[in-house]
Amino acid sequence: MSDLRDLLAGVAARAADYRESVADAPVFPDDTSGVREKLGDLPEKPAPPADVIRRLADAVEPALVASTGPRYFGFVTGGALDAATAADMLATGWDQPAFNKVTSPAGAIVEDVAGAWLKDVLGLPSHASFGFVTGGQGANTVGLAAARHHVLARAGWDVERRGLHGAPPLRVIANEERHATIDRSLRLLGLGTDAVQPVRADDQGAIDIAGLEKALDGPAIVCLQAGNVNTGAFDDFAAATEIAHRHGAWVHVDGAFGLWAAAAPALRHLTTGLETADSWAVDGHKWLNVPYDSGYAFCAHPESHRASMSLTAAYLTGQGDGGVRAPGDFVPESSRRARGFATWAALGELGRTGIAEMIERCCALARRFAEQLTEAGITVVNDVVLNQVLVDFGDDTERVIEVVQRSGECWMGATTWRGRRLMRISVSNWSTTEADVDRSAAAIQAARASVASSG
């Protein structure tokens, strides 16, 4: 047992060393060519666990992306909070299959508590059901599965029993600038991307309300956005949901990162009417800063949610619920990680005011980015209403991004929006400071100067 204790203590120490040094490390590795060689071939014989872990860490640490650090601004990636990281390490050690209260009473209860806290923080209906999933893709799929069940059931069709062959046509009305996970969810659910009727977006990427009303006719699912993936813009939930419900449509909100604006008093106005929707998707590993992978699906119609996801089997009957919900009834996976522990810890570390402060601070830092770049004569093309900043360097955009990424000072990616190739800056890490933004803005300006001087 002392060997196990020493092993885990060594791993914790190594993880702590990495996290303590990540703020000063190059944000992207210079060279990953030696990793495969260091990992070696499949061993013929067993090896001591400590030796295996040492080899693994020595091989991969030089190739790690410092995405948990304060100057990583790509893909709306959060860095794991200290309490959430520690809780996730405990979850690995406890190794709980969090399917129901029999496989893990603790996992089910903690998820129940954390889910209620999330609804409270996000301003969602207290009666809404929820499921802890792998991320925004899983959450969108669950929400749209519940929508598929509900809309077709109202049309007299049992999609879980009969499938989609011969079912009434089901259209999906969505912002033309929806996230790609919506389309993949529709493929996974058998609805297909041809079911989508896109509605034009305004100059910042929010759905056109008049276009939405014009598109509605017959059974439909309406997909709205809390936080355009490029600009951070929000759809008008109050107006859109009123129109959709008047036409008998289900409203699903993809709020992978933007839904967290509801937790911040200074930003809550962006989400007005959000609570009137029927389902919501949000990530935990983005702005709540819990470890990968973590997402949440919420549904205002628990029976439709459960009907679309639950399963039965002889060996699962007769267990009762004891007042504790079965987490596996609300997600696609049966063998599932106990994600509730890290989420509970993150919420416990931050509290209501800490969450609000973190969200508002990230948005203030995004504005600081935009202000510094604008003052330097660099074009910011979007209204910075949240944590997203789109930057245009004209024909030099790709080269400027490449130089910034190679510098190791910070990392941000590229995107295409409205036919323009742009730098996309996403500020969502709890540890990012004003000094990190200033350092990164200086690196961007230096990269632009370098590219300009090289012709």
C-alpha positions in Angstrom: 0.0 0.0 0.0 2.9 2.3 0.6 3.9 1.9 -3.0 0.4 3.1 -4.1 0.6 6.1 -1.7 4.0 7.1 -2.9 2.9 6.7 -6.6 -0.2 8.9 -6.1 1.7 11.5 -4.0 4.4 11.6 -6.7 1.8 12.2 -9.4 0.1 14.9 -7.4 3.5 16.6 -6.9 4.3 16.4 -10.6 0.9 17.8 -11.5 1.4 20.6 -9.0 4.8 21.4 -10.4 3.4 21.7 -13.9 0.5 23.9 -12.9 2.8 26.2 -10.9 5.1 26.6 -13.9 2.5 26.8 -16.7 2.1 30.6 -16.4 5.7 31.1 -17.5 6.0 28.3 -20.0 5.8 28.7 -23.8 2.1 28.5 -24.6 2.6 26.1 -27.5 5.5 23.5 -27.7 8.3 24.2 -30.0 9.0 20.6 -31.1 7.0 17.4 -30.6 9.0 15.2 -32.8 10.6 13.2 -30.0 7.5 12.2 -28.2 6.8 9.0 -30.1 10.3 7.8 -29.7 10.3 8.4 -26.0 7.0 6.5 -25.6 8.7 3.6 -27.2 7.3 0.2 -28.2 4.8 -1.9 -26.4 6.7 -3.6 -23.5 7.0 -7.4 -23.4 6.9 -7.6 -19.6 5.3 -5.7 -16.7 7.0 -2.7 -15.3 6.8 -0.8 -11.9 3.9 1.7 -12.0 6.2 4.6 -10.9 8.6 3.9 -13.8 5.7 3.9 -16.2 4.3 7.2 -15.0 7.8 8.8 -15.0 8.4 7.7 -18.6 5.0 9.0 -19.6 5.4 12.4 -17.9 9.0 12.8 -19.2 7.8 12.1 -22.7 4.7 14.2 -23.0 5.3 17.3 -20.7 7.5 19.0 -23.3 4.8 18.6 -25.9 1.9 19.9 -23.7 -0.1 22.9 -24.8 -0.3 25.4 -21.9 -4.1 25.7 -22.3 -4.5 25.6 -18.5 -2.4 28.8 -18.3 -3.3 32.4 -18.5 -2.3 33.3 -22.1 -4.1 30.6 -24.0 -6.9 32.3 -26.0 -7.9 29.6 -28.4 -11.2 27.7 -28.8 -12.9 29.2 -25.7 -10.8 26.9 -23.5 -10.9 27.4 -19.8 -8.2 26.3 -17.4 -9.2 24.0 -14.5 -9.7 25.7 -11.1 -7.6 24.3 -8.3 -10.5 22.8 -6.3 -12.0 21.3 -9.5 -8.6 19.8 -10.5 -8.2 18.2 -7.0 -11.8 16.9 -7.1 -11.2 15.4 -10.5 -8.1 13.6 -9.2 -10.2 12.3 -6.3 -12.9 11.2 -8.9 -10.2 9.2 -10.7 -9.1 7.6 -7.5 -12.6 6.8 -6.4 -13.4 5.4 -9.9 -17.2 5.6 -9.6 -19.4 4.5 -12.5 -22.1 7.2 -12.0 -25.0 5.6 -13.7 -27.4 5.5 -10.7 -27.6 5.4 -7.0 -26.7 1.7 -6.9 -23.5 2.0 -8.9 -22.6 5.1 -7.0 -24.9 6.7 -4.3 -22.3 9.4 -3.8 -22.0 10.2 -7.5 -25.7 10.4 -7.9 -26.2 12.6 -4.9 -23.4 15.0 -5.7 -24.6 15.4 -9.3 -28.1 16.1 -8.0 -26.8 18.8 -5.7 -24.5 20.3 -8.3 -27.2 20.3 -11.0 -29.5 22.2 -8.7 -26.8 24.7 -8.0 -26.1 25.1 -11.8 -29.8 25.9 -12.5 -29.8 28.4 -9.7 -26.6 30.2 -11.0 -27.8 30.2 -14.6 -31.3 31.3 -13.8 -33.0 28.3 -15.3 -36.3 26.9 -14.1 -36.1 24.9 -10.9 -38.2 22.1 -12.3 -35.9 21.6 -15.3 -34.2 18.2 -15.6 -30.5 18.0 -16.3 -27.7 15.6 -17.4 -24.0 15.8 -17.0 -22.4 15.1 -20.4 -19.0 15.3 -22.1 -19.4 18.9 -23.5 -21.4 21.1 -25.8 -21.7 18.4 -28.5 -23.3 16.0 -26.0 -25.4 18.7 -24.4 -26.8 19.8 -27.8 -27.5 16.2 -28.8 -29.4 15.5 -25.6 -31.4 18.7 -25.9 -32.3 18.1 -29.5 -33.2 14.4 -28.7 -35.7 15.6 -26.1 -37.0 18.1 -28.6 -37.4 15.4 -31.3 -39.3 13.3 -28.8 -41.6 16.1 -27.6 -42.5 17.6 -31.0 -43.1 14.3 -32.7 -45.1 13.0 -29.7 -47.4 16.0 -30.0 -47.9 15.0 -33.6 -48.9 11.5 -32.5 -45.6 9.8 -33.3 -43.5 7.6 -30.9 -40.0 8.2 -32.3 -38.3 6.0 -29.7 -40.4 3.0 -30.7 -41.0 3.6 -34.4 -37.9 5.6 -35.5 -38.1 8.3 -38.1 -39.1 6.2 -41.2 -42.7 7.5 -41.9 -42.6 10.1 -39.2 -44.1 13.6 -39.8 -41.6 16.0 -41.3 -39.6 17.8 -38.6 -37.8 21.0 -39.5 -35.1 22.7 -37.6 -35.0 26.5 -37.8 -31.6 27.8 -36.9 -29.3 30.8 -37.1 -27.2 30.7 -40.2 -24.2 31.2 -38.0 -25.1 28.3 -35.6 -22.2 26.2 -34.2 -21.2 23.1 -36.1 -22.2 20.9 -33.2 -25.9 21.5 -34.0 -25.5 20.0 -37.4 -23.6 17.0 -36.1 -26.3 16.4 -33.4 -28.9 16.4 -36.2 -26.9 13.8 -38.1 -26.5 11.7 -35.0 -30.2 11.9 -34.3 -31.2 10.9 -37.8 -32.8 14.2 -38.7 -30.0 15.2 -41.0 -28.7 18.6 -42.0 -31.2 18.9 -44.8 -33.8 19.4 -42.0 -32.2 22.8 -41.2 -33.8 25.9 -42.5 -31.2 28.7 -41.9 -32.4 32.1 -40.8 -30.2 35.1 -41.7 -28.1 36.7 -39.0 -27.7 40.4 -38.3 -24.4 42.3 -38.6 -23.1 40.8 -35.3 -24.4 37.3 -35.9 -27.7 37.3 -33.9 -30.7 35.7 -35.5 -33.1 37.9 -37.5 -36.4 37.9 -35.6 -38.6 38.7 -38.6 -36.9 36.0 -40.6 -37.5 33.5 -37.8 -41.2 34.2 -37.7 -41.4 33.9 -41.5 -39.7 30.5 -41.4 -42.0 28.9 -38.8 -44.8 26.7 -40.3 -45.6 23.3 -38.8 -43.8 21.1 -36.3 -40.3 22.5 -35.7 -37.4 22.9 -33.4 -35.9 26.4 -33.1 -32.2 26.6 -32.3 -31.0 29.8 -30.7 -27.5 30.9 -29.6 -26.2 32.4 -26.3 -22.9 33.7 -27.6 -22.1 33.5 -31.3 -19.0 31.4 -31.6 -17.1 34.2 -33.4 -18.6 37.5 -32.1 -20.1 36.5 -28.8 -23.5 38.0 -29.9 -26.8 36.8 -28.3 -30.1 36.0 -30.0 -33.1 37.8 -28.7 -34.5 35.0 -26.5 -37.6 36.8 -25.3 -38.9 37.7 -28.8 -37.7 34.5 -30.5 -39.2 32.2 -27.9 -42.5 34.0 -27.9 -42.8 33.6 -31.6 -41.7 30.0 -31.6 -44.1 28.9 -28.9 -46.9 30.7 -30.6 -46.2 28.5 -33.6 -46.0 25.4 -31.3 -42.2 25.0 -31.8 -39.6 23.8 -29.3 -36.8 26.2 -28.5 -33.3 24.9 -27.8 -30.5 27.2 -26.7 -26.9 26.4 -27.6 -25.1 28.3 -24.8 -21.7 26.5 -24.8 -20.0 29.4 -23.2 -22.4 32.3 -23.5 -25.0 30.9 -21.1 -22.6 31.8 -18.3 -23.5 35.5 -18.9 -26.7 34.7 -17.0 -24.6 34.2 -13.9 -23.1 37.7 -14.0 -25.2 40.7 -13.0 -23.4 43.1 -15.4 -24.1 40.8 -18.4 -27.4 39.2 -17.5 -29.3 41.6 -19.7 -27.8 39.7 -22.7 -29.8 36.6 -21.7 -33.2 38.2 -21.1 -35.9 35.7 -21.8 -33.5 32.7 -21.7 -35.5 30.9 -19.1 -38.5 30.7 -21.4 -36.8 28.2 -23.7 -37.4 24.4 -23.6 -33.8 23.1 -23.5 -30.3 24.5 -22.9 -26.8 23.3 -23.5 -23.7 24.6 -21.8 -20.1 23.6 -21.2 -18.4 23.3 -17.8 -14.8 23.0 -19.2 -15.1 26.4 -20.8 -16.2 29.2 -18.5 -16.8 27.3 -15.3 -13.1 26.2 -15.6 -13.6 22.5 -14.6 -11.3 19.9 -16.1 -12.1 18.2 -19.5 -14.5 16.8 -20.3 -17.6 18.3 -18.8 -20.9 19.7 -20.1 -24.5 20.1 -19.0 -27.9 19.6 -20.7 -31.0 21.1 -19.2 -34.7 20.5 -20.2 -37.9 22.3 -19.1 -39.8 19.1 -19.9 -38.3 16.3 -17.7 -40.5 13.6 -19.1 -39.5 14.3 -22.7 -35.9 14.4 -21.6 -36.1 11.1 -19.8 -38.1 9.4 -22.6 -35.4 10.3 -25.1 -32.5 9.1 -23.1 -33.4 6.4 -20.5 -33.1 2.7 -20.9 -34.4 -0.4 -19.1 -33.0 -3.8 -18.5 -33.9 -6.8 -16.3 -30.8 -6.3 -14.1 -31.6 -2.6 -13.6 -35.1 -3.2 -12.1 -36.2 -3.4 -8.5 -33.6 -1.0 -7.3 -35.9 1.9 -6.4 -34.7 5.5 -6.4 -34.7 6.4 -2.7 -35.4 10.0 -3.6 -32.3 10.2 -5.7 -32.5 10.7 -9.5 -30.7 8.2 -11.7 -28.1 10.3 -13.7 -28.0 7.7 -16.4 -31.7 8.4 -17.3 -30.8 11.8 -18.7 -27.6 11.1 -20.8 -26.6 8.8 -23.6 -23.9 6.9 -21.6 -24.4 4.2 -19.0 -20.7 3.7 -18.2 -20.0 7.3 -17.3 -17.5 9.3 -15.3 -18.6 11.0 -12.1 -18.4 14.5 -13.4 -20.4 15.9 -10.5 -17.5 15.9 -8.1 -15.4 18.5 -10.1 -18.4 20.6 -10.9 -19.5 20.7 -7.2 -15.9 21.7 -6.2 -15.7 24.5 -8.8 -19.1 25.9 -7.7 -18.0 25.5 -4.1 -14.7 27.3 -4.6 -16.1 30.2 -6.5 -19.5 30.6 -5.0 -22.2 32.8 -6.7 -20.2 36.0 -6.4 -16.9 34.3 -7.5 -18.6 33.0 -10.7 -20.0 36.4 -11.5 -16.6 38.1 -10.9 -14.8 35.6 -13.1 -17.2 36.0 -16.0 -17.2 39.8 -15.8 -13.4 40.0 -15.4 -12.9 37.9 -18.6 -15.2 40.2 -20.5 -13.4 43.2 -19.2 -10.1 41.6 -20.3 -11.5 41.0 -23.8 -12.4 44.7 -24.0 -8.9 45.6 -22.8 -7.5 43.4 -25.7 -9.8 45.3 -28.2 -8.9 48.7 -26.8 -5.1 48.1 -26.9 -5.2 46.7 -30.4 -7.5 49.4 -31.7 -5.2 52.1 -30.2 -2.3 50.5 -32.1 -4.2 50.9 -35.4 -5.3 47.3 -35.7 -8.9 46.6 -36.8 -11.3 44.9 -34.4 -14.3 43.9 -36.4 -16.9 42.9 -33.8 -18.8 44.6 -31.0 -17.0 43.1 -28.0 -20.1 42.3 -25.9 -18.7 39.2 -24.2 -15.3 37.5 -24.3 -14.7 37.2 -28.1 -12.5 39.6 -30.1 -12.1 39.3 -33.9 -9.1 41.0 -35.3 -8.3 41.8 -39.0 -4.8 42.2 -40.4 -6.0 42.1 -44.0 -3.9 39.9 -46.3 -1.4 39.4 -43.4 -3.8 37.8 -41.0 -2.6 34.2 -41.4 1.1 35.2 -41.2 0.5 37.4 -38.1 -1.3 34.5 -36.3 1.5 32.1 -37.3 4.2 34.5 -35.9 2.2 35.0 -32.6 1.7 31.2 -32.2 5.4 30.5 -32.8 6.5 33.1 -30.3 5.2 31.1 -27.4 4.0 34.3 -25.7 0.3 33.5 -26.2 -1.9 31.4 -28.5 -5.0 32.4 -30.4 -6.4 30.8 -33.5 -7.9 31.9 -36.8 -11.5 31.9 -38.0 -13.4 32.9 -41.1 -16.4 35.2 -40.5 -18.3 37.0 -43.3 -15.8 35.9 -45.8 -12.8 37.4 -43.9 -10.0 35.5 -42.4 -9.6 36.8 -38.8 -7.7 36.3 -35.6 -10.1 35.0 -32.9 -9.3 35.8 -29.3 -11.3 34.1 -26.6 -10.8 35.1 -23.0 -12.1 32.4 -20.6 -9.4 31.3 -18.2 -9.9 32.1 -14.5 -6.1 32.9 -14.1 -5.7 35.4 -16.9 -4.7 38.9 -15.6 -4.4 42.4 -17.1 -0.7 41.8 -17.3 -1.3 38.7 -19.4 -3.5 40.7 -21.8 -0.9 43.5 -22.0 1.9 41.0 -22.7 -0.2 39.2 -25.3 -1.3 42.4 -27.0 2.3 43.5 -27.2 3.2 40.1 -28.8 0.4 40.6 -31.4 1.7 44.1 -32.3 5.3 42.8 -32.5 4.1 40.0 -34.8 2.3 42.5 -37.1 5.5 44.7 -37.2 7.6 41.7 -38.0 5.3 40.6 -40.9 5.1 44.1 -42.3 8.9 44.5 -42.2 9.4 41.1 -44.0 7.2 42.2 -46.8 
